[in-house]
Structure formats: structure tokens, C-alpha cells
């Protein structure tokens, strides 16, 4: 049997907002979500998020509070590891 993936969903999105704070977003993730491979790149108006988690809907809910979210991709890495479409 293949190794299980600890965090199943590769969650990526962009946020169009105002006064976005890269450090504050990063800190919120680490304090409130369980996952790994967190990447937050932001200027004041746009943020890119990349995160592996088992609860992508919580990430989307939070990010929506920061602005308009778009280019949302949630890929099931467990399905991908089994050669299935994610």
C-alpha cells in the first residue's frame, strides 16, 4: 500500500484586497490551520497563497474575508498519487 499523504489538498488561490499584510496572513495560517508547505506572497493589493491542508474550505473562508478570491485550485494529492485525476 502506498504511503498516505498527511495533508491531502494542495490549495492555491489569489486574493485581490486592500492593505494585505503578508506576515499577518502567514501568522493567521500557522496559528489557526493545520497543514504544511505554506507560501504567502503579497503586496498591499494582491496575495498568492499555497498551502497543503485537509480542510481547504477553511482556508477559502478565511481568505474571502481579506478580499475577492480567484484563480482557486484545490487538488487532491491522494488521488494524484494513485494516478487518478485530482
C-alpha positions in Angstrom: 0.0 0.0 0.0 1.3 3.5 -0.9 2.2 5.9 1.9 -0.7 8.0 3.0 -0.5 11.8 2.4 -0.7 13.7 5.6 -2.3 16.8 4.1 -4.5 15.8 1.2 -5.4 19.0 -0.6 -3.0 21.3 -2.4 -4.8 24.6 -2.1 -3.8 27.6 -4.2 -5.5 31.0 -4.8 -5.1 34.7 -5.3 -6.6 37.4 -3.2 -7.5 40.8 -4.5 -7.7 43.1 -1.5 -6.6 46.3 0.2 -3.8 46.7 2.7 -2.9 43.0 2.6 -0.2 42.1 5.1 1.9 39.1 4.1 3.2 38.4 7.6 -0.2 38.7 9.2 -1.7 36.3 6.7 1.2 33.8 7.3 0.8 34.1 11.1 -3.0 33.6 10.9 -2.5 30.4 8.9 0.1 29.0 11.3 -2.0 29.8 14.3 -5.4 28.7 13.0 -4.9 25.9 10.4 -3.3 22.5 10.3 -1.1 21.9 7.2 2.3 22.4 5.6 4.1 23.8 2.6 2.7 27.3 3.3 3.7 30.0 0.9 2.3 33.5 1.2 3.5 36.2 -1.2 1.7 39.5 -1.1 1.9 43.2 -1.7 -0.8 45.6 -0.5 -3.3 44.7 -3.2 -2.7 41.0 -4.2 -1.7 37.9 -2.3 -0.9 34.4 -3.6 -1.5 31.5 -1.2 -0.2 28.0 -1.5 -1.0 25.5 1.3 -1.4 21.8 1.9 -4.3 21.0 4.2 -7.1 18.6 4.9 -9.6 21.4 5.2 -9.3 23.7 2.2 -12.8 25.2 2.8 -11.5 26.8 6.0 -8.7 28.4 4.0 -11.2 29.7 1.4 -13.5 31.1 4.1 -10.7 33.0 5.8 -9.2 34.3 2.5 -12.6 35.6 1.5 -12.6 37.9 4.5 -9.4 39.5 3.1 -10.8 40.4 -0.3 -12.0 38.8 -3.6 -10.6 35.3 -4.1 -9.9 34.0 -7.6 -7.8 31.5 -9.6 -8.7 29.0 -6.9 -7.2 25.5 -7.3 -7.8 22.7 -4.9 -6.1 19.5 -6.0 -6.5 16.1 -4.2 -2.9 14.9 -3.9 -4.0 11.5 -2.7 -5.9 10.9 -5.9 -2.9 12.2 -7.9 -0.6 9.8 -6.1 -2.8 6.9 -7.2 -2.6 8.1 -10.8 -6.2 9.5 -10.8 -7.4 12.9 -11.9 -7.3 15.3 -9.0 
